[in-house]
Amino acid sequence: MQMDLTTLLAERDAQKHKAELEKLREENQRLLQQVSDRIDLAKAEITESAINKTMSVLDNTRKWVLGIIVVFASVLTLAGVIGISGMSSKMTEIVTDKVNSWLRFDDGSSGSHQIMDELRTNALLDSLTLRYARDNARGGGNQPHLNTAEKQRLMAIILNPASDNFQFRDALSLLIASRGVFGLVYEDDTGKKIAEILSRNDFNDAKKATVWELMEKERSLYPFSLQMLNDRSKSYDENILMDAFANVRQFDENRARQFAQANLNTFKSAHSRVELAKFLINIGADGKDIDALMTDLSQQQKLQQQTSFVWDGYYQALIFARIKHGLAAASPDIPALTQLIATQMDKGLQLTITNFGIGKPSLYFSLEKSNDPISLPEKLLGNAALVDAIVKAQPLTADRLQKVSDFFQTTDRGTWITTLMMTPAAETQLTLTDGQKAQGDEILDSVWLRVEEKAGQPTLMASWRDKTGKVHEGSIADIAHGQQARFHVDFDSWQLDTYRWKPDLTNQLY
């Protein structure tokens, strides 16, 4: 018994919203549980560390005292009973002073002070990180809020050459995150002091690399970065130059463009060349040099595929960059985008929703085992003219219609997120596998197209209502005059936005 199309679509939408609410509930519970687990783990680690390190001081004290007793016993044996009282007093005084110095918390050189200072530092970093993760999970903002004392303590860790590399990274991550866009706009004293680490010999290379990485968008780093790009001695390593480039591109697009164009074909690292190419694509400076690079990368990938199940995906990264640049334009070039996307669809380009086993599911482009997140899905799915052009990029047979329907449809745990819809022209005709025909002028409104598994095979299905109100559903065997029909993607804007990729800011702290 066939269902009314309105009822069918209504039930589909109801299931979508119900499933979405359930997913949001599960996601909130998961995030809060993660925060709770991390807090419990941190408490346990801090407690265990405090006990172990405190006991180590006491154990060292015990061993030292026992050693002194042994030495003292030997001295007594040699000295006999002559002057034993004076010697005993002196030895007691030595032992007492030594033990007290070890156990004093106000002495910066004492073992107890050093251990408690390390515990205090770890506790501060852990508590601030966990507080940020908790606030972020509860929607409390995208940057940690630090008071003056906390900022001063973090700066003390950062500016101490002897600080642990991991503590240095955690402290710098929290401080940079707390600055938000401030560091992007202003070159302040805090930023300058941190940037000066790059020119100091008492900081190790690991800390300097961390500064380059985490201060990529800080204006205070710009003078150092620009100086490196302008240096003609060629004394800087390619990786360091790429770090400097990542900073300069934030503030001087023209200089960054010059650097990218000058080094696109000279740098040895494929990763560096791809990053330079992506930058040029993003600023509209795509060209023949990038075409040549992509040809080279494609050939390298084919060689990799002959010997390995894993490859670097650099070629796909530039394909994704070109698609996303085209979609981001204020007035997208429909013909160029259509050709690009349709060509890559023939090579396996897909839209997928996945979370890779962790976090919130997001929408991705997928091509040959490579994935790239989509931050503006409505630029593609909401552009009816582009969708229609992609569908009609090749002669519209039943096979082609199945291919594009499969491309534009996405589901998450059984819930439809996006599906392809067709508004037929009067002359458009659908032929079903059972021989029935549906003429466009007999169809009321649109036809819901989708690919479903039938008897173990992907099958193009259609559901529609005729002008008498009767609902029809069946698998499509053929389509005639499909070029005269109009195609668009059906989705709920609010629901689709929940699958828009957004960076997890708390992960940047680890």
RAPEFEN-V640489 format. One line per field, one symbol per residue. ss: DSSP state (a for helix, b for strand, c for the rest). phi: phi as a letter, one per 20 degrees, with the letter a starting at -180 (. if undefined). psi: psi as a letter, one per 20 degrees, with the letter a starting at -180 (. if undefined). A space follows every 10 residues. Layout:
BEGIN
ss = ???
phi = ???
psi = ???
END
This chain:
BEGIN
ss = ccccaaaaaa aaaaaaaaaa aaaaaaaaaa aaaaaaaaaa aaaaaaaaaa aaaaaaaaaa aaaaaaaaaa aaaaaaaaac cccaaaaaaa aaaaaaaaaa aaaccccccc aaaaaaaaaa aaaaaaaaaa aaaaaaaccc cccccccaaa aaaaaaaacc ccccaaaaaa aaaaaaaaac caaaacccaa aaaaaaaaac ccccaaaaaa aaaaccccaa aaaaaaaaaa cccccccaaa aaaaaaaacc ccaaaaaaaa aaacccccca aaaaaaaaaa aacccccaaa aaaaaaaaaa aaaaaaaccc cccaaaaaaa aaaaaaaacc cccaaaaaaa aaaaaacccb bbbbcccccc cbbbbbbccb bbbccccaaa accaaaaaaa accccccaaa aaaaaaaacb bbccbbbbbb bbbcccccbb bbccccbbba aabbbbbbbb bbbbccbbbb bbbbbbcccc bbbbbbbbbb caaacbbbbb ccaaaaaccc ccccaaaaac
phi = .eefgfffff ffffffffff ffffffffff ffffffffff ffgfffffff ffffffffff fgffffffff ffffffffem dfmfffffff ffffffffff ffefeedfef ffffffffff ffffffffff fffffffeme pdbfddefff ffffffffee geffgffgff ffgffffffl egffdddeff ffffffgfde eedfffffff fgfedgdeff eggffffffe fdfleefgff fffffgefff cbfffffgff ffdgddfeff ffffffffff ffendfafff gfffffffff ffffffcbec bfmfffgffg ffffffffff cgfgffffff ffffffeogc dcdbclnbme fcececblmd cbfdecfffe feefffgfff gefcgeefff fffffffeec cclndfdcbe ccdfegefcd defenfcceg fdeemddeda dcfclmcfcf dccbcefenf ecbaeedbcc lffefdcbde aegfffffdf fcfeffffed
psi = pqqphggghg hghghghghg hhggghgghg ghhgggghgg gggggggggg gghghhghgh gghgghghgg gghgghhhic jpkhgghggg hggggggggh hhjpijohiq ggggghgggg gggggggggh gggghhhjkj rjqqoqrghg gggghhggjo hiqqhghggg ghgggghhhc ighhhqnrhg gggghihhjp iiprhghghh ggghkhjphh igggghhghi pjikiqqhhh hhghghghhh inhghhgggg hhihjhqhph gghgggghgh ghjkkqahhh ggghgghggh hhhhhhiqip rhjhghhhgg ggghghhiqh nqnggghggg ggghhijjpr pqprjkiqap qrpqqpoljq qpqoimhihg hinhhgghhg gjhrpnrhgg hhghghgipq qolippgqqp qpoqrhippp prijiqqoqh iippcrpoqq pqpokjqppo qqprpriiip pqqrpphqpq khhirpqrpp rpggghhijp pppohhhii.
END
